Structure formats: C-alpha cells, structure tokens
Amino acid sequence: MARDLIIAMDAGTSVIKALVFDLKGKQIADAARPNSYTTGSGGAVEQDMARTWTDSVAVLAELTAKVAGLKARAAVLAITGQGDGTWLMDKDGEPAAPAWLWLDSRAAGIVHEMDAKGVRQKMYERTGCGLNACNSSSQLAWMQRHMPEVLARTTTANHCKDWLYYGLTGERVTDVTEGVFTFGDFRTRQYVPEILDWMGIADQQRLLPEMVDGTRTTHPLQAAAAKATGLPDGLPVSLGSVDVACTALGAGLYEPGREVGATIIGSTSMHMRLEPKAGNLQLAPEPSGYTMAFPVPDAVSRMQSNMAATLNIDWIVDLARDAARTLGHEVSRKDALLALDSRVLDAKPGVEIYHPYIHEAGERGPFFNADARAQFIGLSQKTSFIDLVRTVYDGLVLAARDCYAAIGGAPSEIRVAGGAARSKALKTLLASGLGVPVRESTREEAGAAGTAMMAAVAIGVEPDMASAVRTWVTPCLGGTVQPDPALKSRYDELFPIYVKTRKAMPEIWADLTRARNKASQ
C-alpha cells in the first residue's frame, strides 16, 4: 500500500489537534482534545508536561483508529505547537518542573532590568526580537535567581513541540525558529553564546538543545511511541517551526514574487511580513516583536504580536450574556457572538477608542509592558452597547495597524487566518484600517498544514517550498475584501490618537498595578 498520507499535530495552548492530509493537501480527518494549564501567584502560568504527552498520544491514537489503513499509508508525522515558554527535561527525559507557558509573566521584572542595562537592545540587534517575559531567556534568568535547584537537575530547556518530539523520537532538539529568536542570530541561524552572558545565565548554555530544520531533517518514530499511537515503528517524524510560523506558511505568507502579509487572529494575534533575504532586513529602532527564521532558505518573517485578540471579543460578548442573564434570559456565547457580529458594521462610527490589552499579562506588541490594560476613552451618554462592541473591533484593527507600522507598514495584501477570520465585519474593518485588500484562506487548520508542508519537503514529496505552496496554499485562497474609503479615512484620523494615548499610559498602568497588588494583600 502506498505511503500517501501526512499526519500533522498542532499542540496549541487550548487544544491539541492532529490531522491527516493527502499528498495534495486535502484534509482527510482530524482528532482533538482540550489542553489545560494552571495559573498561580506572581503571574505564573504552568502546564503539566506529562499530561500534555499523554493527551497528545491519545489524540494520535484516536486519529489512527478513525482512518482505515493509516498505519500502512502514513508517510511522515509532522509536529508543531505553541511557542515561547520553557519546558525543562532532566537527564532521564522526565519533566524537571512544570512547563512555563508563553502566558507566564513572572519574568517581567527581568525584562525591565535588562532594558535599563541596554541588554535588551543588544539582544535585539542579534535576534531581531524584543526580549519579553514570554521568552525562555528571561524565564531561565528568573529561575536561576529563584529556583536554582530546578535548573541544577535540568539537562535541556525545550519548548512544547520539542517535548513531544522527544517523546516520539528520543531526540533532544529544538527547531531553528525558536532557537534563533531567543538565543541566536537571525542572519546566521546559529546560537550566539554572548546572549547568555549578557543575561547573566552563561552557566545555562549547557541547556540549549541542538537546532534542526524540519524541511531537511527527520528522525524515526520510536517503538514505544509507535505502539502507543498505532503508527508504524520507524515512521519519519519532522519537527516543524513554531506554530505561528507554520500558520503563516499555511495561510499564504510565502508567495515567490509577491509582497504579502499574514495576520492570524485567534486568542492572540500575529501580524507578519516576509523578508526573502535576512541580510537585507533593516530592524526598527525600538526592540519589539519577533524576527523568525522562515522555513525557506535565508528568509525571515517579521512579526508583531498582540497578547489578546479575540479574548477582547469574548469579553464583550460575555458582558452581553451576563446582562441578559441578569434580566432573566440565557444566551449561548455562539448565539450572542453571531448576533453582535452581524450588527457591528451597522453601528455608527464614532470617535471612541479602545485599547485591546485585556490580557492579565499585559502587552508585548509593538511594545512590551506587563502592566498594560484595556481601556475605553471618549465615551459619552450617547454611546450605546453596540457602539462599545464596534469600538472593541476597531481597537483590534488599530492594534493591528500599530503592529504593522513597527515592521515597515502593511504590504500590498494581507492573508488572514484564525477563528476570527470568518467574521465578515472584522475582515472589512481590517482591510479599511490597514488600507490594503484582505484575503481569507479557506484552510481552517493553517498551522497543521504548514508543518505538513515542511514534512512534505523533508521527505521529498515536494521538491521545495515554492512547489508546496502551489499545491497546498494557492487552491485555498479565497476572494479579497477591499478597503472602504470612508472607514479608511476614519481610521487614518483615529490611529495617531490611539498611539498617542497608549504612549501616555505607562505611568498610570504602573500605578494601577500597585493598587491591584495592594488590594490583593
């Protein structure tokens, strides 16, 4: 029987998904189960590594049971997952501590300290990334100060997908994207030991795993993992790029000969544009965002990430549900979201502004501030509830524009992916706010597709990524949503006010944090 199916796993923050594609990129089947994490004092957000492994194995086993003959037909298994954070393994390959997620903000003070010392700027000039509390480098620095006994029993510091890859193959490696944007040089795709010196964690260089390129390297599936998942012993396994890079690839960020961007709108949002030649990239003066090695030789993607995107919409929708419940009416989130989304474009544009920093970890793009919080300004007694909903949507658009401004502006077209990409209102507003057409990909699981594309190149099914794009991405691109001239003019007027206001807020945010901390004692 032909080896004609590709399996891709995407271990996200909230859901672990596994999918089967044929060699032309058609999705055949999927399986999923919820992921979970815990929060603690001081901004701690942790995940049980053993449970993540058990859940991932169960998802793969479920997929194997769903697809007849999958064991005989599987050509390769590709892995991607949530990025940043720190997943520590001991010498026996067991968790040395619970995983620290990208949501964890305990290292925010380290970041501010490194910024004051000029270290953050020096790192930015090499990594192309603005150090923040999400990064393994800042988290390791915090652990060295406060949990040295944990690091003493640690052999490697990995990430979520790396942990799963180890369980599948026995290899302690990380991918090029995560290795470089935290501890390396985006031009050379190599580690830079001086970075650890600057961070005061030179002794932890021993924890850095080998970097591999999932478009070139695979390792065989171990017998124990094969037995647990129902997949064939020795199946090639490809370690994909971090999930946002895979999603950008699957959504269409790479199209040779065209300058396009990609925006992923999920719980968080990522705004990206591609630089085909890393050596040509001119970094912005202020250290922020990410520069990631893209799964194409010498290419890098520039990214800015808002900590919260649809979380803001969830919040305003839940407020509406809570009000309805108070008045004796129960409304599901799905029904409330559909009803409100359908009315957003009918709301009369006003001059209210919303800064969408609703996440308790603050903001990281295009600036880092763990104290940042969401805010409305410009409200009056004439402001209706649907006006507030519209202003929340507008806030996401203005935040996206803020991010693109930090990476050279919006390119000629934006490809959108993620759950909110299905919102007609948001796509219309995004096109108008950025002033360029927005094109949706019909590919619902772009992250899994992106890592599958990398695996397809690795095993020779596709000769290169340009060919993989023609097979997997181009057929999934839909029509474009054009900017509305009147809306564009309104956003052009509001955007400078939006930026001016958020730049004036840091001292007030800090005061509010002190007040919150005092109230919680």
C-alpha positions as CSV (number, residue, x, y, z in Angstrom):
1,M,0.0,0.0,0.0
2,A,1.3,3.5,-0.9
3,R,2.6,5.8,1.7
4,D,0.3,8.6,0.6
5,L,-0.9,10.4,3.8
6,I,0.8,13.0,6.0
7,I,-0.1,13.3,9.7
8,A,0.3,16.7,11.4
9,M,0.0,17.6,15.0
10,D,-0.5,21.1,16.4
11,A,-0.3,21.3,20.2
12,G,-1.8,24.7,20.9
13,T,-2.4,26.4,24.2
14,S,-6.0,25.4,24.4
15,V,-6.4,22.5,22.1
16,I,-4.1,19.6,20.9
17,K,-5.1,18.7,17.3
18,A,-3.9,16.0,14.9
19,L,-4.9,15.9,11.2
20,V,-4.4,13.7,8.2
21,F,-3.8,15.2,4.8
22,D,-3.3,13.5,1.4
23,L,-0.2,14.5,-0.6
24,K,-2.1,17.3,-2.4
25,G,-3.0,19.0,0.9
26,K,-6.6,17.8,1.2
27,Q,-7.7,17.3,4.8
28,I,-8.9,13.7,5.4
29,A,-9.6,13.5,9.1
30,D,-8.9,15.1,12.4
31,A,-8.9,14.4,16.2
32,A,-8.6,16.8,19.1
33,R,-8.8,17.2,22.8
34,P,-8.7,20.2,25.1
35,N,-5.4,21.3,26.6
36,S,-5.2,22.8,30.0
37,Y,-2.9,25.0,32.2
38,T,-3.0,26.4,35.7
39,T,-2.4,30.0,36.9
40,G,-0.6,30.9,40.1
41,S,0.7,33.9,42.1
42,G,3.1,36.4,40.6
43,G,1.9,35.8,37.1
44,A,2.6,32.1,37.0
45,V,1.1,30.1,34.1
46,E,2.1,26.4,34.0
47,Q,1.3,23.2,32.2
48,D,1.7,19.6,33.2
49,M,4.2,18.1,30.8
50,A,3.3,14.5,31.4
51,R,-0.4,15.2,30.8
52,T,0.5,17.0,27.6
53,W,2.4,14.0,26.4
54,T,-0.4,11.6,27.4
55,D,-3.1,13.8,25.7
56,S,-1.0,14.1,22.5
57,V,-0.6,10.3,22.3
58,A,-4.3,9.8,22.8
59,V,-5.1,12.2,20.0
60,L,-2.8,10.4,17.6
61,A,-4.2,7.1,18.7
62,E,-7.8,8.4,18.1
63,L,-6.8,9.6,14.6
64,T,-5.2,6.2,13.8
65,A,-8.5,4.5,14.8
66,K,-10.5,6.9,12.6
67,V,-8.6,6.4,9.4
68,A,-8.6,2.9,8.0
69,G,-5.2,1.8,6.9
70,L,-3.4,4.9,8.4
71,K,-0.6,2.8,9.8
72,A,0.2,1.4,6.4
73,R,-0.4,4.6,4.5
74,A,1.4,7.2,6.7
75,A,4.4,8.8,5.0
76,V,5.5,11.2,7.8
77,L,4.4,12.7,11.0
78,A,4.9,16.5,11.5
79,I,4.8,18.3,14.8
80,T,4.2,22.0,15.7
81,G,2.9,23.7,18.8
82,Q,2.7,26.7,21.0
83,G,5.8,28.8,21.1
84,D,8.0,30.5,23.7
85,G,7.9,29.3,27.3
86,T,10.3,26.9,29.0
87,W,9.9,23.1,29.1
88,L,12.7,21.6,31.3
89,M,13.8,18.0,31.0
90,D,16.1,16.1,33.3
91,K,18.8,13.6,32.4
92,D,16.3,10.7,32.1
93,G,14.0,12.7,29.8
94,E,11.4,13.4,32.5
95,P,10.0,16.8,33.4
96,A,12.3,18.7,35.7
97,A,9.4,21.0,36.6
98,P,6.0,22.1,35.3
99,A,6.3,23.8,31.9
100,W,6.3,27.6,32.0
101,L,4.0,28.9,29.2
102,W,4.2,31.9,27.0
103,L,1.5,33.4,29.1
104,D,3.7,33.4,32.2
105,S,4.7,36.9,33.3
106,R,6.9,36.2,36.3
107,A,10.0,37.3,34.4
108,A,8.6,40.8,33.6
109,G,10.9,42.4,36.1
110,I,13.9,40.7,34.5
111,V,12.9,42.2,31.1
112,H,12.6,45.7,32.6
113,E,16.0,45.3,34.3
114,M,17.7,44.1,31.0
115,D,16.1,47.0,29.2
116,A,17.6,49.5,31.7
117,K,21.0,47.9,31.3
118,G,20.9,48.1,27.5
119,V,20.9,44.3,27.2
120,R,17.5,44.2,25.5
121,Q,18.8,46.5,22.7
122,K,21.9,44.4,22.2
123,M,20.0,41.2,22.1
124,Y,17.5,42.7,19.6
125,E,20.4,43.6,17.2
126,R,21.3,39.9,17.0
127,T,18.0,38.0,17.5
128,G,15.8,40.6,15.8
129,C,13.4,40.1,18.7
130,G,12.4,42.3,21.6
131,L,13.0,40.4,24.8
132,N,9.8,39.9,26.8
133,A,8.6,37.7,29.7
134,C,7.4,35.0,27.3
135,N,10.9,34.1,26.2
136,S,12.9,31.2,27.6
137,S,15.9,33.5,28.1
138,S,14.1,35.8,30.6
139,Q,12.4,32.8,32.2
140,L,15.7,31.0,32.7
141,A,17.2,34.1,34.3
142,W,14.3,34.2,36.8
143,M,14.7,30.5,37.6
144,Q,18.4,30.9,38.1
145,R,17.7,33.6,40.8
146,H,14.7,32.0,42.4
147,M,14.7,28.2,41.6
148,P,18.4,27.2,41.1
149,E,17.7,23.7,42.4
150,V,15.3,23.2,39.4
151,L,18.0,24.2,36.9
152,A,20.5,22.0,38.7
153,R,18.5,18.9,37.9
154,T,17.8,20.1,34.3
155,T,19.6,18.7,31.3
156,T,17.8,20.6,28.4
157,A,15.5,23.5,28.1
158,N,13.0,22.9,25.4
159,H,9.6,24.0,24.2
160,C,6.2,22.3,23.9
161,K,6.6,20.8,20.4
162,D,10.2,19.8,21.3
163,W,8.9,17.9,24.3
164,L,6.5,15.9,22.1
165,Y,9.2,15.3,19.5
166,Y,11.4,13.9,22.2
167,G,8.7,11.5,23.3
168,L,8.2,10.4,19.7
169,T,11.8,10.1,18.6
170,G,14.1,10.3,21.7
171,E,15.9,13.3,20.2
172,R,16.5,16.4,22.4
173,V,16.3,19.1,19.8
174,T,14.5,22.4,19.0
175,D,13.7,24.0,15.7
176,V,15.6,26.8,14.1
177,T,12.8,29.4,14.7
178,E,12.7,29.1,18.5
179,G,16.4,28.6,18.9
180,V,17.3,31.7,17.0
181,F,14.7,34.2,18.1
182,T,15.6,33.6,21.7
183,F,19.4,32.8,21.7
184,G,20.7,33.3,18.2
185,D,21.4,35.5,15.2
186,F,18.6,35.6,12.6
187,R,21.1,36.2,9.8
188,T,23.3,33.1,10.5
189,R,20.7,30.8,12.2
190,Q,23.2,30.0,14.8
191,Y,23.3,30.3,18.6
192,V,25.1,33.4,20.0
193,P,26.8,32.5,23.3
194,E,27.2,36.1,24.3
195,I,23.5,36.5,24.7
196,L,23.6,34.2,27.7
197,D,26.5,36.2,29.1
198,W,24.5,39.4,28.7
199,M,21.5,37.9,30.5
200,G,23.7,36.6,33.4
201,I,23.0,33.0,32.6
202,A,26.2,31.8,30.9
203,D,26.1,28.6,33.0
204,Q,22.8,27.6,31.4
205,Q,24.3,27.4,27.9
206,R,24.5,23.6,28.6
207,L,20.7,23.5,28.5
208,L,20.4,24.7,24.9
209,P,19.5,21.8,22.6
210,E,20.7,21.3,19.0
211,M,18.7,23.2,16.4
212,V,17.2,21.3,13.4
213,D,15.4,22.3,10.2
214,G,12.2,20.3,9.8
215,T,12.4,20.7,6.0
216,R,15.7,18.8,5.9
217,T,15.8,16.6,8.9
218,T,13.6,13.8,10.2
219,H,14.1,11.2,13.0
220,P,12.4,7.8,13.2
221,L,9.4,7.1,15.5
222,Q,10.4,5.1,18.5
223,A,8.9,1.6,19.1
224,A,7.2,2.6,22.3
225,A,5.6,5.7,20.8
226,A,4.6,3.6,17.7
227,K,2.9,1.1,19.9
228,A,1.0,3.8,21.9
229,T,-0.2,5.7,18.9
230,G,-0.8,2.8,16.5
231,L,1.6,4.3,13.9
232,P,4.4,2.4,12.3
233,D,7.7,1.9,14.0
234,G,10.4,4.0,12.3
235,L,7.9,6.4,10.7
236,P,9.8,9.6,9.8
237,V,9.0,12.5,12.2
238,S,9.6,16.1,11.2
239,L,9.9,18.9,13.8
240,G,8.1,21.9,12.4
241,S,8.6,25.6,13.1
242,V,6.8,27.2,15.9
243,D,3.0,27.3,15.4
244,V,2.8,30.9,14.3
245,A,5.4,30.4,11.6
246,C,3.7,27.2,10.4
247,T,0.3,29.0,10.4
248,A,1.8,31.9,8.4
249,L,3.2,29.4,5.9
250,G,-0.2,27.5,5.6
251,A,-2.1,30.8,5.3
252,G,0.0,32.1,2.5
253,L,2.7,34.4,3.8
254,Y,5.2,32.9,1.3
255,E,4.4,33.5,-2.4
256,P,7.5,34.0,-4.5
257,G,7.5,37.2,-6.5
258,R,4.8,38.9,-4.4
259,E,4.9,41.0,-1.3
260,V,2.1,39.8,1.0
261,G,1.5,39.8,4.7
262,A,-0.3,37.5,7.1
263,T,-2.5,38.2,10.1
264,I,-3.5,35.4,12.4
265,I,-6.5,36.4,14.6
266,G,-7.1,34.0,17.4
267,S,-6.9,34.3,21.2
268,T,-3.8,36.3,20.4
269,S,-3.0,37.8,17.1
270,M,0.2,37.8,15.0
271,H,0.9,40.3,12.2
272,M,3.7,39.3,9.8
273,R,5.5,40.2,6.6
274,L,8.3,38.3,4.9
275,E,11.9,39.3,4.1
276,P,13.3,37.0,1.4
277,K,16.9,37.8,2.3
278,A,17.7,38.0,6.0
279,G,20.8,40.1,5.3
280,N,18.6,42.8,3.7
281,L,16.4,43.3,6.8
282,Q,16.6,46.7,8.4
283,L,15.4,46.5,12.0
284,A,13.2,49.2,13.5
285,P,15.0,51.3,16.2
286,E,12.8,50.1,19.1
287,P,13.3,46.5,20.2
288,S,10.0,44.7,19.9
289,G,8.3,41.8,18.2
290,Y,9.9,38.8,16.6
291,T,12.2,38.0,13.7
292,M,11.8,34.4,12.9
293,A,13.7,32.1,10.6
294,F,11.1,31.1,8.0
295,P,11.1,27.5,6.5
296,V,12.6,28.8,3.3
297,P,16.4,29.2,2.9
298,D,17.6,32.6,4.0
299,A,14.1,34.0,4.5
300,V,12.8,35.5,7.7
301,S,9.4,36.7,8.8
302,R,9.0,39.8,10.9
303,M,6.2,39.5,13.4
304,Q,4.4,41.7,16.0
305,S,2.0,40.0,18.3
306,N,-0.9,41.4,20.3
307,M,-1.2,39.5,23.6
308,A,-5.0,39.5,23.3
309,A,-7.2,39.5,20.1
310,T,-10.4,37.5,20.2
311,L,-10.1,37.5,24.0
312,N,-11.4,41.0,23.8
313,I,-14.4,40.0,21.7
314,D,-15.1,37.1,24.1
315,W,-15.0,39.6,27.0
316,I,-17.6,42.0,25.4
317,V,-19.8,39.1,24.3
318,D,-19.8,37.6,27.8
319,L,-20.7,41.0,29.2
320,A,-23.8,41.0,26.9
321,R,-24.6,37.4,28.1
322,D,-24.2,38.4,31.7
323,A,-26.5,41.3,31.2
324,A,-29.1,39.1,29.5
325,R,-28.8,36.5,32.3
326,T,-29.3,39.3,34.9
327,L,-32.6,40.2,33.1
328,G,-33.7,36.6,33.0
329,H,-32.6,35.5,29.6
330,E,-30.0,32.8,28.9
331,V,-28.0,33.2,25.7
332,S,-25.2,31.0,24.4
333,R,-21.9,32.5,23.5
334,K,-22.3,31.3,19.9
335,D,-25.7,33.0,19.5
336,A,-24.6,36.1,21.2
337,L,-21.5,36.4,19.0
338,L,-23.4,35.8,15.8
339,A,-26.0,38.4,16.8
340,L,-23.5,41.1,17.8
341,D,-21.1,40.4,14.9
342,S,-23.9,40.8,12.4
343,R,-24.6,44.3,13.8
344,V,-21.1,45.6,14.1
345,L,-21.0,47.2,10.6
346,D,-24.4,48.8,11.2
347,A,-23.1,50.7,14.2
348,K,-22.5,54.3,13.5
349,P,-18.7,55.0,13.5
350,G,-17.8,57.3,16.4
351,V,-14.7,58.7,18.0
352,E,-14.5,56.3,20.9
353,I,-11.2,54.4,21.1
354,Y,-10.5,51.0,22.8
355,H,-7.0,49.7,23.6
356,P,-7.4,45.9,23.5
357,Y,-4.9,45.0,26.2
358,I,-7.4,42.8,28.1
359,H,-5.0,40.0,29.0
360,E,-3.7,40.0,32.5
361,A,-0.1,39.5,31.2
362,G,-0.3,43.0,29.6
363,E,1.0,43.6,26.1
364,R,4.0,42.6,24.0
365,G,3.4,44.1,20.6
366,P,4.5,46.5,19.3
367,F,5.7,47.4,22.8
368,F,6.3,45.4,26.0
369,N,4.5,46.3,29.2
370,A,3.2,43.7,31.6
371,D,1.2,46.5,33.4
372,A,-0.8,47.4,30.2
373,R,-4.5,47.0,30.5
374,A,-7.5,47.5,28.2
375,Q,-9.3,50.9,28.2
376,F,-12.1,52.8,26.6
377,I,-11.7,56.5,26.0
378,G,-14.1,59.1,24.6
379,L,-17.3,57.6,25.8
380,S,-20.4,59.7,26.3
381,Q,-24.0,59.2,27.3
382,K,-24.8,58.7,23.6
383,T,-22.6,55.6,23.5
384,S,-24.7,52.5,23.1
385,F,-23.8,48.9,23.8
386,I,-23.4,48.1,20.2
387,D,-21.2,51.1,19.9
388,L,-18.9,49.6,22.6
389,V,-18.8,46.3,20.6
390,R,-17.9,48.1,17.5
391,T,-15.2,50.0,19.4
392,V,-13.7,46.8,20.6
393,Y,-13.5,45.6,16.9
394,D,-12.0,48.9,16.0
395,G,-9.4,48.5,18.8
396,L,-8.2,45.2,17.3
397,V,-7.9,46.9,13.9
398,L,-5.9,49.8,15.3
399,A,-3.7,47.4,17.3
400,A,-3.0,45.5,14.0
401,R,-2.1,48.8,12.3
402,D,0.2,49.6,15.3
403,C,1.9,46.3,14.8
404,Y,2.4,46.6,11.1
405,A,3.7,50.1,11.5
406,A,6.5,48.7,13.6
407,I,7.6,46.2,10.8
408,G,7.5,48.6,7.9
409,G,3.8,49.0,7.3
410,A,1.2,46.8,5.6
411,P,2.3,45.1,2.4
412,S,0.1,45.0,-0.7
413,E,-2.2,42.3,0.5
414,I,-2.9,40.7,3.9
415,R,-3.9,37.0,4.2
416,V,-5.9,36.3,7.3
417,A,-6.3,33.1,9.3
418,G,-7.6,32.1,12.6
419,G,-11.1,31.8,14.1
420,A,-12.0,35.5,13.7
421,A,-11.0,35.5,10.1
422,R,-14.5,34.1,9.4
423,S,-16.0,37.4,10.7
424,K,-17.1,39.5,7.7
425,A,-17.2,42.6,9.9
426,L,-13.7,42.1,11.2
427,K,-12.3,41.5,7.7
428,T,-14.0,44.6,6.3
429,L,-12.7,46.7,9.2
430,L,-9.2,45.2,9.0
431,A,-8.9,46.0,5.2
432,S,-10.1,49.5,5.8
433,G,-7.8,50.1,8.9
434,L,-4.7,48.8,7.1
435,G,-5.7,50.3,3.7
436,V,-5.0,47.1,1.7
437,P,-7.1,44.2,0.5
438,V,-7.6,41.3,2.9
439,R,-7.8,37.8,1.5
440,E,-9.1,34.8,3.5
441,S,-7.7,31.3,3.2
442,T,-10.3,28.6,3.3
443,R,-7.7,26.4,5.0
444,E,-9.1,26.1,8.6
445,E,-6.1,24.5,10.1
446,A,-3.3,26.5,8.6
447,G,-0.8,25.6,11.4
448,A,-1.1,21.9,10.8
449,A,-1.0,22.4,7.1
450,G,2.2,24.5,7.4
451,T,4.0,21.9,9.4
452,A,2.8,19.2,7.0
453,M,4.2,21.2,4.1
454,M,7.6,21.3,5.8
455,A,7.4,17.5,6.2
456,A,6.4,17.1,2.6
457,V,9.6,18.9,1.6
458,A,11.7,16.9,4.1
459,I,10.7,13.5,2.6
460,G,10.9,14.7,-1.0
461,V,7.2,14.7,-1.8
462,E,7.6,18.3,-2.7
463,P,10.9,19.5,-4.2
464,D,10.9,22.8,-2.4
465,M,8.6,25.2,-0.5
466,A,7.5,27.1,-3.6
467,S,6.2,23.9,-5.1
468,A,4.4,23.1,-1.8
469,V,2.8,26.5,-1.8
470,R,1.3,25.9,-5.2
471,T,0.0,22.5,-4.1
472,W,-1.2,23.3,-0.6
473,V,-1.9,27.1,-0.3
474,T,-2.9,28.6,-3.7
475,P,-6.0,26.5,-4.2
476,C,-7.3,27.6,-0.7
477,L,-7.0,31.3,-1.2
478,G,-10.4,33.0,-1.4
479,G,-11.6,36.4,-2.7
480,T,-10.5,39.7,-1.3
481,V,-12.2,42.2,0.9
482,Q,-11.4,45.7,-0.3
483,P,-10.9,48.8,2.0
484,D,-13.9,51.0,2.5
485,P,-12.7,54.6,1.6
486,A,-14.9,56.2,4.3
487,L,-13.8,53.8,7.0
488,K,-10.2,54.1,5.9
489,S,-10.4,57.9,6.4
490,R,-11.8,57.5,9.9
491,Y,-9.0,55.0,10.9
492,D,-6.4,57.4,9.4
493,E,-7.8,60.1,11.8
494,L,-8.0,57.8,14.9
495,F,-4.8,56.0,14.6
496,P,-2.4,58.8,15.8
497,I,-4.7,59.4,18.7
498,Y,-4.7,55.7,19.6
499,V,-0.9,55.6,19.6
500,K,-0.5,58.9,21.5
501,T,-2.9,57.7,24.2
502,R,-1.2,54.3,24.7
503,K,2.2,56.1,24.9
504,A,0.9,58.3,27.6
505,M,-0.3,55.4,29.8
506,P,2.7,53.5,31.2
507,E,2.9,55.5,34.5
508,I,-0.9,55.2,35.1
509,W,-0.8,51.4,34.3
510,A,2.1,51.1,36.8
511,D,0.0,53.0,39.4
512,L,-2.9,50.7,38.8
513,T,-0.7,47.6,39.2
514,R,0.5,48.8,42.5
515,A,-3.1,49.5,43.6
516,R,-4.2,46.0,42.5
517,N,-1.3,44.4,44.3
518,K,-2.1,46.3,47.5
519,A,-5.8,45.3,47.2
520,S,-5.0,41.6,46.8
521,Q,-2.8,41.5,50.0
